[in-house]
């Protein structure tokens, strides 16, 4: 990940992936932040310059979703509430050391 490019979904075009693909991508990206240098590079992205709420350890999942779904871009503000809800669910999986990609019936 470079410091001047905002990470985007699986097809590299923000906003064009299916919701499940975006959430899976955000989950995978967040799991890479176990290395402190990766998280530090994420927090220094150009995207965060004009954003009021900067990423921190308490809101990592929400920050990743905000960035990958580009909720701060003009016309996409309505996604912010949805991102908050998705982040809460994904964070609960993370706290329970479970993967949201595994089916309980598998």
C-alpha positions as CSV (number, residue, x, y, z in Angstrom):
1,X,0.0,0.0,0.0
2,X,1.4,3.4,-0.9
3,X,1.0,6.5,1.2
4,X,-0.6,8.5,-1.6
5,X,-3.2,6.0,-2.8
6,X,-6.4,5.2,-1.0
7,X,-7.0,1.4,-0.8
8,X,-9.9,0.3,-2.9
9,X,-12.0,-2.8,-3.3
10,X,-11.1,-6.0,-5.1
11,X,-11.5,-4.5,-8.6
12,X,-9.5,-1.4,-7.5
13,X,-12.4,0.9,-8.3
14,X,-14.0,2.3,-5.2
15,X,-17.8,2.1,-5.1
16,X,-18.1,-0.5,-7.9
17,X,-17.9,-3.7,-5.8
18,X,-20.8,-5.6,-4.3
19,X,-21.3,-4.9,-0.6
20,X,-20.1,-8.3,0.5
21,X,-16.9,-7.9,-1.6
22,X,-16.2,-4.5,0.1
23,X,-16.7,-5.9,3.5
24,X,-14.5,-8.9,2.8
25,X,-11.8,-6.6,1.5
26,X,-12.1,-4.3,4.5
27,X,-11.8,-7.3,6.8
28,X,-8.8,-8.7,5.0
29,X,-7.1,-5.2,5.0
30,X,-7.8,-4.8,8.8
31,X,-6.2,-8.1,9.5
32,X,-3.0,-6.9,7.9
33,X,-2.7,-4.2,10.6
34,X,-1.3,-6.6,13.1
35,X,2.0,-5.2,11.9
36,X,2.3,-1.7,13.4
37,X,4.1,-0.4,10.4
38,X,1.2,-1.3,8.1
39,X,-1.3,0.5,10.3
40,X,1.0,3.5,10.5
41,X,1.2,3.7,6.7
42,X,-2.6,3.5,6.6
43,X,-3.0,6.4,9.0
44,X,-0.7,8.6,6.9
45,X,-2.7,8.2,3.7
46,X,-3.6,11.5,1.9
47,X,-7.3,10.6,2.3
48,X,-7.1,11.4,6.0
49,X,-5.8,15.0,5.6
50,X,-9.3,16.6,5.3
51,X,-11.2,14.1,7.4
52,X,-12.3,15.3,10.9
53,X,-12.2,11.9,12.7
54,X,-8.7,10.4,12.1
55,X,-8.1,6.6,12.5
56,X,-7.0,5.3,15.9
57,X,-6.8,2.0,17.6
58,X,-10.4,2.1,18.8
59,X,-11.9,2.7,15.4
60,X,-9.7,0.7,13.0
61,X,-12.5,-1.2,11.3
62,X,-14.6,1.9,10.9
63,X,-11.6,3.8,9.5
64,X,-10.9,1.0,7.0
65,X,-14.5,0.9,5.8
66,X,-14.7,4.7,5.6
67,X,-11.6,4.8,3.5
68,X,-12.4,1.8,1.2
69,X,-16.0,2.8,0.7
70,X,-15.0,6.5,0.3
71,X,-17.8,7.8,2.6
72,X,-16.1,11.2,2.8
73,X,-16.3,11.8,-0.9
74,X,-19.0,14.2,-2.1
75,X,-22.4,12.6,-2.4
76,X,-21.5,9.5,-0.4
77,X,-22.2,10.9,3.1
78,X,-25.3,8.7,3.5
79,X,-23.0,5.7,3.7
80,X,-21.5,6.8,7.0
81,X,-24.3,5.4,9.2
82,X,-24.1,2.1,7.3
83,X,-20.3,2.0,7.7
84,X,-20.7,2.5,11.4
85,X,-23.1,-0.5,11.7
86,X,-21.0,-2.7,9.5
87,X,-17.9,-1.9,11.5
88,X,-19.6,-2.8,14.8
89,X,-20.5,-6.2,13.4
90,X,-17.1,-6.9,12.0
91,X,-15.4,-5.7,15.2
92,X,-17.4,-8.2,17.2
93,X,-16.0,-11.0,14.9
94,X,-12.5,-9.6,15.5
95,X,-13.0,-9.5,19.3
96,X,-14.2,-13.2,19.3
97,X,-11.3,-14.2,17.0
98,X,-13.7,-15.4,14.4
99,X,-13.9,-14.9,10.7
100,X,-17.1,-13.5,9.2
101,X,-16.3,-15.4,6.0
102,X,-16.8,-18.8,7.5
103,X,-20.3,-20.2,7.5
104,X,-21.4,-21.8,10.8
105,X,-22.8,-24.7,8.7
106,X,-19.6,-25.3,6.8
